[in-house]
Amino acid sequence: MSNILLKSVSSAMERIAPLRLAEKWDNVGVLLESPIQRKGPSRVLLTIDLTPSVLAESLAKETSVIVSYHPTIFKPLKSLTLSNPLQTSLLQCAAHGISVYCPHTSLDSVWGGINDWLAEGLMNSKDDGEIRALLGEKLSPTTGESEGAEGRLVILKEPIAIDVLEKRIKTHLKLSQIQVAYPDTARARPSTIRSIAICAGSGGSMLLGTDADLYFTGEMAHHEVLAAVGAGKHVILCGHTNTERGYLPILAAKLLKELRASELRDQGLGDVEVIVSQNDSHPLQFV
């Protein structure tokens, strides 16, 4: 049952966010295939990170596949031991019949993915502005059609005050606090924003140098923020995973739709359940 479900999840995720859209430096796809055929419900758990608490939740809820947005294996491993918490989680997954799939930057780039979700939260409606590719578009090798792009650039029809945009972002991401850096010009007069460059997660290397009024991402290095502000840009930082986690319910609905339509249901997959982790959370808190 577990291998059938993993195969079905992999095929469904490929339709949702083709792995060819991932960055070359990334590590995506099936990163752990358990050799154990787990019995029980066909249940998939979605999370941003595979932490010990998420693993405990997965075991308690008898899931057979974890879709972890961030790669559970990024750099080459010379060993797998119980001395490393992440490796312990992977070993426990394998021992309990849980396989792991990671989409990461393929889900950022694809049209309708995480970066588009972030962009849509900046506007009251689609008529408020235009969402463009920040960097070069990625084309399908078979049809030549655009499948996605790196980052997003939102061009609003009418400029809006920075404090209005701040409120929209906090509402969209369900956050009580965000970090904002203002250029020196904003100290003399209230700022209005018309163009926003977006990158989910860590966006410093992608956003710097972009022609936009504001850079919107999860995190940037100190000197990257100083460089942006020095160039007259506003910066809004929300915490790395806070720019990603809110998309999981959308992904759950897409994945469930694909799985229910999958031909693998005829091979004994049965009813499938896709759930979003309740234990997955941003590792840093304001105290």
VENURTA-V29663 format. One record per helix or strand. SS is the DSSP state (H for helix, E for strand). FROM is the first residue (numbers start at 0). TO is the last residue. If there is no record, write none. Layout:
ss: [SS & SS]
from: [FROM & FROM]
to: [TO & TO]
This chain:
ss: [H & H & E & E & H & E & H & E & H & E & H & H & E & E & E & E & H & E & H & E & H & E & H & E & H & H & H & E]
from: [1 & 18 & 28 & 41 & 51 & 64 & 84 & 98 & 104 & 109 & 113 & 125 & 128 & 136 & 145 & 151 & 161 & 178 & 183 & 191 & 203 & 213 & 221 & 233 & 239 & 244 & 262 & 271]
to: [15 & 20 & 31 & 46 & 59 & 67 & 94 & 101 & 108 & 109 & 119 & 127 & 132 & 138 & 148 & 160 & 172 & 180 & 187 & 201 & 206 & 218 & 229 & 236 & 242 & 259 & 266 & 275]
